[in-house]
Amino acid sequence: MAYPSSPFHHLLASFFLVIFLLCFRSATCARTHRNITLGSSLTPLGANSSWLSPSGDFAFGFWPLDDNSTTFLLAIWFDKIPGKTTVWYANGDQPVQSGAHVDLTADGQLSLRDSSGQEVWNAGVSNSSYGVMLDTGNFVLANADGTYRWQSFDVPADTILPTQVLELGSTLQARLMDTDYSSGRFILAVQSDGNLVFYLVATPSGYQYGPYWASDTVGNGTQLVFNSTGNIYFSLKNNTLFYLTNGTMDSTEEFYQRATLDSDGVFRQYVHPKNLTQSMVWNGDWSVVGFTPSDICQTLIIQDGSGVCGFNSYCTFSVNKSVTCECPPQYSFIDPNRKYKGCKADFAPQICKADESDAEDLFELTEMTNVDWPLADYEHYNPVDEDTCRKQCLLDCFCAVAVYNGGDCWKKKLPLSNGKSGSTVQRKLLLKVPKGNNSQPQSPNPGGEKKDNKTLILVGSLLLGSSVFFNFLLISAILLATFYAQKKRAQKPKPETSKAEQGLKAFTYRELEEATDGFCEEVGSGASGVVYKGQLSDDPPTIIAVKKIDKLLPETEKEFKVECQTIGQTYHKNLVRLLGFCNEGTERILVYEFMSNGSLTGFLFGSERPAWHRRVQVALGVARGLLYLHEECSTQIIHCDIKPQNILLDDNLVAKISDFGLAKLLKRDQTQTNTGVRGTRGYVAPEWFRNVGITAKVDVYSFGVILLEIICCRKNVESEITDEERTILAYWVNDCFRVGNLDFVVEGDEEAMLDMRRVERFVMVALWCIQEEPSLRPTILKVTQMLDGAAAIPVPPDPSSYISSIQ
């Protein structure tokens, strides 16, 4: 039966509706913030050991430090991923036992007490009304009105999270080891003077040594920001942003993110997929998407302290962004589980006495390549030859290492500090070690030792005296062989080495022939030569790509020199690293780091479409590589041939720009250059065909074309497509954008379809990049800001024609 309607009924219905909405809102708020009431407490063991955030992403509570769960930290961690990862901790220097408890007391204090009831840590505030673990990873003590009295974001440990801001005066301190949360050896300080600085710290005293990296923004810096889109930057007073990691910006809805000052002194930005399926593809672990400094082993050189690794050790920064500490020959780690303590000699040191004539019988100098301890010099000779340098070190009981470099000889004594290893280290290092099996301690009795030495000398003299004629023949043969060897070397043409090439390693042809097994495994080819895979004989072996220029024409000779000059002076995570060259006779060979995942061509246009988040990572990587070339190099570099074949992918699918044979270098006061047409069909900017100066905007144009290819996973021109409207990629994408049908562009790509805001942003950036008029195109700096979401993107003009872009 239907009842008649009346104003009273309407009023009553409205009243109940308001009540329902208020109740619903209240319930929603209750789910959003799980308030922790005064009087609540946690204990390490049992069900009540942590407080979860509403989503369950983060937990606050007791973190076990060992498998037996006997010692604990008060910490915050990612709780949903298999390898739960801490992001904050309070008592790293004073872990507690299983009888400890943390209380939010009746008077609003947060206090950690050990099993004896002694307070270990407190938040330093009282009279808070409640606590809450937020979904941002921030634990908060709040007033009744919701304002914060204390938050973990204000007192970070070694990690910051998206939405976290570090004000002036804040610090991050690395833990001592990955498994030891006590105060470590490195600090990141957001200084009150506006400078962002990394420091090395002595342990356990905490004495702060000098800085090893700084933003150089004294008086200008304001705060360190990890924003909600995944960008980490230092905000400056002049309204500019100093990006700290240049990391890949993955969706915070799909990926967990964190940035940690790790125990090796490197500040790394990490991402981890939230989805379990994606997590399995990513091997269930965190992936590094950005880090500072770019190579800590080469960056950190401080007068005091041991450096990145311990004393007498040396540091290697590998391609997978990890630091390795190693001991020199006949040295071993003092504590293999705590390598930061350094290395000790496995032999007795040379005894200092007036007569050192027997030192050459007891010790020898073993050569080490690509290793250096740049400090600890106490004596310098110049000019001397290598034999003299060796002898001076052998006869000096203080000398542990000699370094010889073209007439200069430095002697170094223990302990050795700031050790580093890498292909950029070109000096010859001579390490003093016992000869043969002579590694036992020398006799402390000088008289007895001298007597033994005299006996040896006497026996040796008798033996030599009985064979004078044999010795004469032997010496004559050696002199004759030396004479012919020197004559042959003098007749052999010496390879020319330009000033720009001096920072690279000069390989011999034979070295590269052996490394490539006779140039047998071809991995690529181009207009000027063929690329082969090889392996150097270092330890561990370095895999290399060897570009052998086949035809030594005038233009290829020029390209060879340009390649050495250009990439030889650059170093960036998104540029392929040139390790060395061979300029021997008619041979012209370039040696690069090997990129295991080939070129962008194979990645994009293979049988299977790569994941959207991987393509995003590649696009951002290429943009940052160009940003380095255009705006961060001491000399601006225009690549002139940006195309998928010249973008290579390493083990982690990090994009790296390669092949600088056509590059143009501009002086600081120069903005454009005049040159003949360069580049590859389909990626060449229109101004190449006009009689105008060429600027960095030609690379921006090429990047725009590649960005469209990355978005759509198809080539910029596909003549075999029957639908003429889709033949030219730029035409088709522009049409889709203008009519609001961008979902056609990523049709069938479920991951991209769920990220249409980013798809639209990338398409708009690409359309700006391929504008016919160079002045309309953004700079590569603006491009990176728009891609990252740090700058607004106006609607791009409708290009009048793309015909010139495909000539």
Order of alpha helices (4+ residues) and beta strands (2+ residues): alpha-beta-beta-beta-beta-beta-beta-beta-beta-beta-beta-beta-beta-beta-beta-beta-beta-beta-beta-beta-beta-beta-beta-beta-beta-alpha-beta-alpha-beta-beta-beta-beta-alpha-beta-beta-beta-alpha-beta-beta-beta-beta-alpha-alpha-beta-alpha-beta-beta-beta-alpha-beta-beta-alpha-alpha-beta-beta-beta-beta-alpha-alpha-alpha-alpha-alpha
